[in-house]
Amino acid sequence: MKALPDDDPRSFVQQAKVHCAYCVGGYTQKGSLINDPTFAIPFWNWDAPDGMTAPSIFTDPNSSLFDPKRNPKHVPPKNTFSNYRDTIVDLNYNKDFDVPGTMNPTPEVRINENLTWMYKQMICHAKTYRQFLGSRYRGGEEPLQNNCAGSIESLHNHHHVWVGDPNQNNREDMGHFYSSGRDPLFYAHHANVDRMWSVWQTLRGKRKDCTENDWLESSFLFYDENKNLVKVKVKDSVDDRKLGYVYQNLDIPWINHKPKPSKRVQSKDNKLLAQRPLRKFVDKFPIVLDSAVSIIVKRPKKSRSLKQKEVEEEILVIDGIEFDDNIGVMFDVLVNDDDDKVIGVENSEFLGSFLSLPHGHNHGNNKKKEKKKTCFTRGLTDLLEDLKADDDDSIVVTLIPRYGDGVKISGIEIDFE
């Protein structure tokens, strides 16, 4: 593909521009180009301890799969010395924590955090297709306005920032939307994102794909292996077997890796109590998230039965998140505790992180702000059980900005789905 002219729709350059459309069309294109119909894109199984470092086939400088625009600390060239603990992927990566003079956790700690993060995104926050894949977006609606991404995006986005080269102006290649498809590792990463969808489909409960025609009949145009422009509908891609491939059956090490409430919130009678945050409290919206803030959020329903919980998931909704789409944005969300020095991703109180990659197409030279407005949702049912807060009238939500200036939030509430 790299040998093809740049204007060939099957070339690596064009595939990089198409970005995510490769998921449907890339397999047959590559197999046809090398005359091997059995060819398949390898997946980077970062959800398992053995796969939490970049695959060695991508780190050989003499290989066509190598990209020099990667974080040399995280994805070093093959046979180049690097601190092993730095090369283990952080599934909830915060680039502002990864600066000279800081040391990453031990491999054992990082792997434990990653497995818990996987459990949260695949189990706790993914009990319905909307929670996992994201909210509805129909034709005719305002693009990207108040459309919440699903938990699968948390598994997707952080890798881009972790792999991207901090020495580049826009953290190219993987760290920016416009350039990420230039790195061959991009495709192995996205293959595993697709694999997570396949794994999610096998989990118990209400984890079933959307059946709405508006989604199933949505279509995309791209070029096939013969350079013909073709239309593919979503319904053509929901079943891997119909696309001609099946993912290798592997153990799922995170399936029982549940988060645990922090020990310091236990009272003498061993009941878990809600911590009263010391952060600034706000009760009026909208707000600008320029410092950590806490909000008391009323619960419309409490003391729900097991049956009620099976029917409806209690969900936290952070609405009207508005920011400049030319910059990256990240903030953490904690519940009933505000001490981010103590509470980590392995704890129940750590609900999740909002992360958006920079999408500006002038690649850092764009002086005009491109406003984006979206939202953030995460399931609360498991968390409330862990904290024994089912009977509480309210919860305390703490938002901790990590990077990205001028983030506005219009409101926070609890909903049910």
C-alpha positions as a Python dict, from the first residue, in 0.01 Angstrom:
ca = {
    (1, 'M'): (0, 0, 0),
    (2, 'K'): (288, 238, 72),
    (3, 'A'): (426, 161, -275),
    (4, 'L'): (108, 277, -449),
    (5, 'P'): (81, 636, -578),
    (6, 'D'): (-67, 873, -324),
    (7, 'D'): (-371, 937, -543),
    (8, 'D'): (-457, 566, -561),
    (9, 'P'): (-762, 519, -334),
    (10, 'R'): (-607, 195, -203),
    (11, 'S'): (-279, 360, -103),
    (12, 'F'): (-164, 399, 256),
    (13, 'V'): (-197, 776, 226),
    (14, 'Q'): (-561, 752, 123),
    (15, 'Q'): (-639, 491, 386),
    (16, 'A'): (-495, 724, 648),
    (17, 'K'): (-728, 998, 525),
    (18, 'V'): (-1029, 772, 535),
    (19, 'H'): (-934, 701, 897),
    (20, 'C'): (-1196, 474, 1045),
    (21, 'A'): (-1357, 352, 721),
    (22, 'Y'): (-1071, 103, 688),
    (23, 'C'): (-1250, -118, 943),
    (24, 'V'): (-1488, -235, 672),
    (25, 'G'): (-1288, -204, 352),
    (26, 'G'): (-926, -244, 451),
    (27, 'Y'): (-911, -622, 479),
    (28, 'T'): (-1005, -707, 122),
    (29, 'Q'): (-794, -424, -18),
    (30, 'K'): (-475, -543, 149),
    (31, 'G'): (-539, -909, 74),
    (32, 'S'): (-594, -829, -292),
    (33, 'L'): (-280, -615, -320),
    (34, 'I'): (-56, -895, -195),
    (35, 'N'): (-259, -1169, -362),
    (36, 'D'): (-336, -1335, -30),
    (37, 'P'): (-710, -1371, 41),
    (38, 'T'): (-630, -1508, 390),
    (39, 'F'): (-460, -1184, 499),
    (40, 'A'): (-601, -1022, 812),
    (41, 'I'): (-499, -717, 1013),
    (42, 'P'): (-340, -822, 1344),
    (43, 'F'): (-499, -686, 1658),
    (44, 'W'): (-301, -532, 1942),
    (45, 'N'): (-453, -706, 2245),
    (46, 'W'): (-379, -431, 2497),
    (47, 'D'): (-659, -565, 2719),
    (48, 'A'): (-436, -854, 2838),
    (49, 'P'): (-108, -828, 3035),
    (50, 'D'): (98, -995, 2761),
    (51, 'G'): (-28, -739, 2510),
    (52, 'M'): (15, -422, 2715),
    (53, 'T'): (329, -319, 2530),
    (54, 'A'): (350, -225, 2162),
    (55, 'P'): (386, -539, 1943),
    (56, 'S'): (749, -592, 1843),
    (57, 'I'): (666, -617, 1472),
    (58, 'F'): (582, -245, 1484),
    (59, 'T'): (901, -134, 1662),
    (60, 'D'): (1169, -246, 1415),
    (61, 'P'): (1308, 68, 1241),
    (62, 'N'): (1377, -141, 929),
    (63, 'S'): (1016, -252, 899),
    (64, 'S'): (746, -82, 692),
    (65, 'L'): (532, -103, 1006),
    (66, 'F'): (762, 135, 1192),
    (67, 'D'): (668, 501, 1243),
    (68, 'P'): (935, 736, 1385),
    (69, 'K'): (664, 974, 1511),
    (70, 'R'): (584, 784, 1829),
    (71, 'N'): (659, 853, 2191),
    (72, 'P'): (1015, 714, 2221),
    (73, 'K'): (959, 656, 2592),
    (74, 'H'): (653, 438, 2536),
    (75, 'V'): (715, 275, 2199),
    (76, 'P'): (1094, 258, 2156),
    (77, 'P'): (1259, 106, 1848),
    (78, 'K'): (1325, -264, 1871),
    (79, 'N'): (1638, -353, 2073),
    (80, 'T'): (1664, 1, 2212),
    (81, 'F'): (1696, 26, 2588),
    (82, 'S'): (1397, 170, 2769),
    (83, 'N'): (1257, 147, 3119),
    (84, 'Y'): (1015, -146, 3100),
    (85, 'R'): (760, 23, 3325),
    (86, 'D'): (736, 312, 3075),
    (87, 'T'): (649, 79, 2787),
    (88, 'I'): (336, -66, 2951),
    (89, 'V'): (35, 113, 2808),
    (90, 'D'): (-172, 327, 3043),
    (91, 'L'): (-536, 268, 2948),
    (92, 'N'): (-637, 593, 3121),
    (93, 'Y'): (-332, 792, 3014),
    (94, 'N'): (-290, 1155, 3123),
    (95, 'K'): (-14, 1321, 2922),
    (96, 'D'): (38, 1593, 3182),
    (97, 'F'): (139, 1331, 3440),
    (98, 'D'): (403, 1189, 3205),
    (99, 'V'): (671, 1456, 3229),
    (100, 'P'): (1047, 1445, 3296),
    (101, 'G'): (1123, 1361, 3656),
    (102, 'T'): (812, 1150, 3712),
    (103, 'M'): (815, 773, 3740),
    (104, 'N'): (539, 541, 3626),
    (105, 'P'): (402, 277, 3863),
    (106, 'T'): (556, -68, 3874),
    (107, 'P'): (446, -309, 3600),
    (108, 'E'): (234, -503, 3851),
    (109, 'V'): (49, -189, 3964),
    (110, 'R'): (-7, -60, 3611),
    (111, 'I'): (-136, -396, 3487),
    (112, 'N'): (-377, -415, 3782),
    (113, 'E'): (-503, -64, 3705),
    (114, 'N'): (-547, -151, 3337),
    (115, 'L'): (-745, -467, 3409),
    (116, 'T'): (-977, -277, 3644),
    (117, 'W'): (-1020, -4, 3383),
    (118, 'M'): (-1115, -269, 3128),
    (119, 'Y'): (-1377, -412, 3365),
    (120, 'K'): (-1528, -69, 3419),
    (121, 'Q'): (-1554, 16, 3048),
    (122, 'M'): (-1676, -328, 2937),
    (123, 'I'): (-1898, -423, 3234),
    (124, 'C'): (-1991, -138, 3470),
    (125, 'H'): (-2042, 130, 3204),
    (126, 'A'): (-2152, -85, 2911),
    (127, 'K'): (-2476, -256, 3010),
    (128, 'T'): (-2664, -132, 2703),
    (129, 'Y'): (-2554, -53, 2348),
    (130, 'R'): (-2593, 321, 2406),
    (131, 'Q'): (-2368, 313, 2709),
    (132, 'F'): (-2109, 116, 2512),
    (133, 'L'): (-2132, 259, 2159),
    (134, 'G'): (-2273, 605, 2234),
    (135, 'S'): (-2599, 797, 2208),
    (136, 'R'): (-2813, 842, 1900),
    (137, 'Y'): (-2720, 1080, 1622),
    (138, 'R'): (-2974, 1108, 1343),
    (139, 'G'): (-2956, 1279, 1008),
    (140, 'G'): (-3070, 1641, 1021),
    (141, 'E'): (-2952, 1692, 1378),
    (142, 'E'): (-2682, 1938, 1470),
    (143, 'P'): (-2348, 1756, 1426),
    (144, 'L'): (-2174, 1657, 1749),
    (145, 'Q'): (-2415, 1855, 1963),
    (146, 'N'): (-2486, 1677, 2291),
    (147, 'N'): (-2406, 1335, 2149),
    (148, 'C'): (-2239, 1131, 2422),
    (149, 'A'): (-1962, 892, 2329),
    (150, 'G'): (-1984, 540, 2472),
    (151, 'S'): (-1742, 371, 2708),
    (152, 'I'): (-1562, 211, 2412),
    (153, 'E'): (-1422, 558, 2337),
    (154, 'S'): (-1238, 553, 2671),
    (155, 'L'): (-1056, 242, 2554),
    (156, 'H'): (-990, 403, 2216),
    (157, 'N'): (-883, 762, 2285),
    (158, 'H'): (-616, 724, 2551),
    (159, 'H'): (-404, 498, 2326),
    (160, 'H'): (-382, 772, 2066),
    (161, 'V'): (-233, 1018, 2313),
    (162, 'W'): (-8, 753, 2472),
    (163, 'V'): (148, 651, 2138),
    (164, 'G'): (173, 1001, 1983),
    (165, 'D'): (511, 1176, 1989),
    (166, 'P'): (522, 1465, 2242),
    (167, 'N'): (818, 1610, 2049),
    (168, 'Q'): (589, 1688, 1753),
    (169, 'N'): (386, 2009, 1742),
    (170, 'N'): (54, 1825, 1754),
    (171, 'R'): (169, 1495, 1903),
    (172, 'E'): (173, 1333, 1559),
    (173, 'D'): (114, 1080, 1436),
    (174, 'M'): (-128, 896, 1666),
    (175, 'G'): (-195, 1189, 1898),
    (176, 'H'): (-395, 1401, 1653),
    (177, 'F'): (-705, 1311, 1456),
    (178, 'Y'): (-571, 1428, 1119),
    (179, 'S'): (-248, 1226, 1132),
    (180, 'S'): (-324, 914, 1337),
    (181, 'G'): (-395, 696, 1034),
    (182, 'R'): (-37, 747, 914),
    (183, 'D'): (95, 515, 1183),
    (184, 'P'): (56, 143, 1099),
    (185, 'L'): (3, 79, 1471),
    (186, 'F'): (-323, 271, 1431),
    (187, 'Y'): (-475, -23, 1243),
    (188, 'A'): (-373, -285, 1499),
    (189, 'H'): (-514, -61, 1772),
    (190, 'H'): (-845, -16, 1592),
    (191, 'A'): (-864, -387, 1520),
    (192, 'N'): (-864, -448, 1894),
    (193, 'V'): (-1128, -179, 1946),
    (194, 'D'): (-1338, -371, 1695),
    (195, 'R'): (-1255, -692, 1881),
    (196, 'M'): (-1382, -534, 2204),
    (197, 'W'): (-1715, -485, 2028),
    (198, 'S'): (-1717, -856, 1942),
    (199, 'V'): (-1630, -949, 2301),
    (200, 'W'): (-1900, -715, 2435),
    (201, 'Q'): (-2160, -891, 2220),
    (202, 'T'): (-2087, -1217, 2406),
    (203, 'L'): (-2130, -1075, 2757),
    (204, 'R'): (-2446, -1148, 2950),
    (205, 'G'): (-2731, -911, 3031),
    (206, 'K'): (-2879, -653, 2794),
    (207, 'R'): (-2564, -620, 2586),
    (208, 'K'): (-2718, -644, 2241),
    (209, 'D'): (-2662, -429, 1934),
    (210, 'C'): (-2901, -156, 1834),
    (211, 'T'): (-3189, -273, 1613),
    (212, 'E'): (-3310, 70, 1496),
    (213, 'N'): (-3330, 101, 1119),
    (214, 'D'): (-3187, 454, 1120),
    (215, 'W'): (-2863, 305, 1249),
    (216, 'L'): (-2863, -21, 1053),
    (217, 'E'): (-2940, 153, 723),
    (218, 'S'): (-2679, 428, 767),
    (219, 'S'): (-2427, 404, 482),
    (220, 'F'): (-2069, 502, 404),
    (221, 'L'): (-1882, 534, 75),
    (222, 'F'): (-1527, 414, 14),
    (223, 'Y'): (-1319, 241, -251),
    (224, 'D'): (-1290, -136, -268),
    (225, 'E'): (-990, -348, -373),
    (226, 'N'): (-1067, -280, -741),
    (227, 'K'): (-1080, 100, -694),
    (228, 'N'): (-1458, 101, -733),
    (229, 'L'): (-1661, 339, -517),
    (230, 'V'): (-1901, 127, -314),
    (231, 'K'): (-2164, 186, -47),
    (232, 'V'): (-2165, -15, 272),
    (233, 'K'): (-2434, -2, 537),
    (234, 'V'): (-2388, -44, 911),
    (235, 'K'): (-2595, -362, 904),
    (236, 'D'): (-2327, -514, 678),
    (237, 'S'): (-2063, -481, 948),
    (238, 'V'): (-2230, -581, 1276),
    (239, 'D'): (-2148, -949, 1222),
    (240, 'D'): (-1776, -1025, 1183),
    (241, 'R'): (-1846, -1354, 1007),
    (242, 'K'): (-2030, -1178, 728),
    (243, 'L'): (-1718, -971, 673),
    (244, 'G'): (-1515, -1289, 639),
    (245, 'Y'): (-1319, -1296, 964),
    (246, 'V'): (-1341, -1419, 1323),
    (247, 'Y'): (-1124, -1299, 1609),
    (248, 'Q'): (-895, -1545, 1780),
    (249, 'N'): (-1053, -1682, 2096),
    (250, 'L'): (-843, -1558, 2389),
    (251, 'D'): (-881, -1557, 2764),
    (252, 'I'): (-1037, -1243, 2910),
    (253, 'P'): (-824, -1158, 3214),
    (254, 'W'): (-1033, -855, 3317),
    (255, 'I'): (-1371, -1030, 3330),
    (256, 'N'): (-1369, -1058, 3712),
    (257, 'H'): (-1135, -769, 3789),
    (258, 'K'): (-1387, -556, 3977),
    (259, 'P'): (-1297, -217, 4121),
    (260, 'K'): (-1283, -183, 4498),
    (261, 'P'): (-1388, 106, 4722),
    (262, 'S'): (-1102, 281, 4897),
    (263, 'K'): (-1031, 145, 5244),
    (264, 'R'): (-1015, 489, 5401),
    (265, 'V'): (-1389, 548, 5363),
    (266, 'Q'): (-1478, 260, 5594),
    (267, 'S'): (-1614, 355, 5934),
    (268, 'K'): (-1552, 166, 6255),
    (269, 'D'): (-1862, -49, 6202),
    (270, 'N'): (-1728, -137, 5856),
    (271, 'K'): (-1994, 55, 5666),
    (272, 'L'): (-1883, 268, 5378),
    (273, 'L'): (-1951, 636, 5421),
    (274, 'A'): (-1957, 910, 5161),
    (275, 'Q'): (-1655, 1139, 5192),
    (276, 'R'): (-1740, 1506, 5213),
    (277, 'P'): (-1517, 1668, 4954),
    (278, 'L'): (-1300, 1963, 5044),
    (279, 'R'): (-1320, 2108, 4693),
    (280, 'K'): (-1513, 2416, 4595),
    (281, 'F'): (-1886, 2339, 4576),
    (282, 'V'): (-2100, 2478, 4293),
    (283, 'D'): (-2476, 2476, 4266),
    (284, 'K'): (-2536, 2696, 3963),
    (285, 'F'): (-2464, 2623, 3597),
    (286, 'P'): (-2311, 2679, 3348),
    (287, 'I'): (-1961, 2669, 3490),
    (288, 'V'): (-1611, 2702, 3347),
    (289, 'L'): (-1400, 2409, 3460),
    (290, 'D'): (-1083, 2600, 3547),
    (291, 'S'): (-1032, 2424, 3882),
    (292, 'A'): (-1159, 2116, 4063),
    (293, 'V'): (-1520, 2151, 4176),
    (294, 'S'): (-1775, 1936, 4358),
    (295, 'I'): (-2148, 1919, 4299),
    (296, 'I'): (-2423, 1761, 4508),
    (297, 'V'): (-2643, 1569, 4262),
    (298, 'K'): (-2990, 1461, 4373),
    (299, 'R'): (-3100, 1106, 4297),
    (300, 'P'): (-3453, 1079, 4151),
    (301, 'K'): (-3482, 720, 4278),
    (302, 'K'): (-3314, 539, 4564),
    (303, 'S'): (-3328, 204, 4746),
    (304, 'R'): (-3406, 25, 4422),
    (305, 'S'): (-3464, -350, 4416),
    (306, 'L'): (-3249, -594, 4220),
    (307, 'K'): (-3527, -629, 3966),
    (308, 'Q'): (-3549, -252, 3919),
    (309, 'K'): (-3175, -236, 3865),
    (310, 'E'): (-3196, -507, 3600),
    (311, 'V'): (-3462, -309, 3414),
    (312, 'E'): (-3298, 35, 3440),
    (313, 'E'): (-2939, 148, 3483),
    (314, 'E'): (-2879, 460, 3693),
    (315, 'I'): (-2658, 693, 3489),
    (316, 'L'): (-2467, 1011, 3563),
    (317, 'V'): (-2504, 1268, 3283),
    (318, 'I'): (-2263, 1560, 3251),
    (319, 'D'): (-2434, 1774, 2991),
    (320, 'G'): (-2330, 2053, 2757),
    (321, 'I'): (-1953, 2002, 2769),
    (322, 'E'): (-1832, 2280, 2540),
    (323, 'F'): (-1473, 2346, 2433),
    (324, 'D'): (-1243, 2439, 2147),
    (325, 'D'): (-1212, 2133, 1921),
    (326, 'N'): (-860, 2239, 1817),
    (327, 'I'): (-721, 2139, 2155),
    (328, 'G'): (-716, 1820, 2360),
    (329, 'V'): (-934, 1810, 2670),
    (330, 'M'): (-933, 1578, 2970),
    (331, 'F'): (-1099, 1579, 3311),
    (332, 'D'): (-1159, 1309, 3573),
    (333, 'V'): (-1487, 1232, 3748),
    (334, 'L'): (-1495, 1108, 4109),
    (335, 'V'): (-1800, 1015, 4317),
    (336, 'N'): (-1828, 1058, 4694),
    (337, 'D'): (-1459, 1136, 4729),
    (338, 'D'): (-1244, 1416, 4596),
    (339, 'D'): (-891, 1313, 4683),
    (340, 'D'): (-732, 1221, 4351),
    (341, 'K'): (-401, 1164, 4529),
    (342, 'V'): (-561, 864, 4702),
    (343, 'I'): (-837, 755, 4465),
    (344, 'G'): (-714, 585, 4148),
    (345, 'V'): (-868, 405, 3854),
    (346, 'E'): (-871, 81, 4056),
    (347, 'N'): (-1115, 233, 4306),
    (348, 'S'): (-1494, 234, 4275),
    (349, 'E'): (-1505, 609, 4350),
    (350, 'F'): (-1317, 683, 4027),
    (351, 'L'): (-1609, 694, 3784),
    (352, 'G'): (-1416, 776, 3469),
    (353, 'S'): (-1238, 1032, 3253),
    (354, 'F'): (-1358, 1254, 2972),
    (355, 'L'): (-1101, 1277, 2692),
    (356, 'S'): (-1125, 1441, 2351),
    (357, 'L'): (-845, 1441, 2095),
    (358, 'P'): (-767, 1763, 1905),
    (359, 'H'): (-958, 1764, 1577),
    (360, 'G'): (-858, 2097, 1420),
    (361, 'H'): (-759, 2048, 1057),
    (362, 'N'): (-506, 2331, 1046),
    (363, 'H'): (-290, 2126, 1278),
    (364, 'G'): (-205, 2381, 1542),
    (365, 'N'): (-206, 2689, 1313),
    (366, 'N'): (-580, 2740, 1339),
    (367, 'K'): (-643, 3058, 1534),
    (368, 'K'): (-1019, 3029, 1497),
    (369, 'K'): (-1187, 2835, 1772),
    (370, 'E'): (-1404, 2546, 1658),
    (371, 'K'): (-1664, 2497, 1928),
    (372, 'K'): (-1764, 2143, 2010),
    (373, 'K'): (-2049, 2055, 2243),
    (374, 'T'): (-2096, 1705, 2374),
    (375, 'C'): (-2176, 1516, 2694),
    (376, 'F'): (-2044, 1242, 2920),
    (377, 'T'): (-2236, 950, 3071),
    (378, 'R'): (-2135, 663, 3297),
    (379, 'G'): (-2329, 397, 3486),
    (380, 'L'): (-2370, 440, 3862),
    (381, 'T'): (-2547, 121, 3971),
    (382, 'D'): (-2239, -88, 4047),
    (383, 'L'): (-2056, 205, 4204),
    (384, 'L'): (-2343, 281, 4443),
    (385, 'E'): (-2356, -83, 4548),
    (386, 'D'): (-1980, -84, 4612),
    (387, 'L'): (-2007, 229, 4828),
    (388, 'K'): (-2326, 106, 4998),
    (389, 'A'): (-2491, 430, 4891),
    (390, 'D'): (-2811, 283, 4745),
    (391, 'D'): (-3022, 452, 5012),
    (392, 'D'): (-2861, 795, 4985),
    (393, 'D'): (-3066, 1090, 4860),
    (394, 'S'): (-2774, 1232, 4663),
    (395, 'I'): (-2416, 1177, 4556),
    (396, 'V'): (-2122, 1416, 4548),
    (397, 'V'): (-1957, 1443, 4207),
    (398, 'T'): (-1611, 1598, 4179),
    (399, 'L'): (-1468, 1714, 3845),
    (400, 'I'): (-1090, 1747, 3822),
    (401, 'P'): (-956, 1921, 3509),
    (402, 'R'): (-636, 1770, 3369),
    (403, 'Y'): (-574, 1974, 3055),
    (404, 'G'): (-760, 2191, 2804),
    (405, 'D'): (-861, 2550, 2880),
    (406, 'G'): (-1203, 2710, 2861),
    (407, 'V'): (-1414, 2395, 2915),
    (408, 'K'): (-1775, 2485, 2994),
    (409, 'I'): (-2034, 2255, 3149),
    (410, 'S'): (-2406, 2333, 3144),
    (411, 'G'): (-2532, 2082, 3401),
    (412, 'I'): (-2508, 1749, 3584),
    (413, 'E'): (-2797, 1515, 3658),
    (414, 'I'): (-2890, 1151, 3709),
    (415, 'D'): (-3099, 970, 3450),
    (416, 'F'): (-3217, 612, 3398),
    (417, 'E'): (-3194, 389, 3093),
}
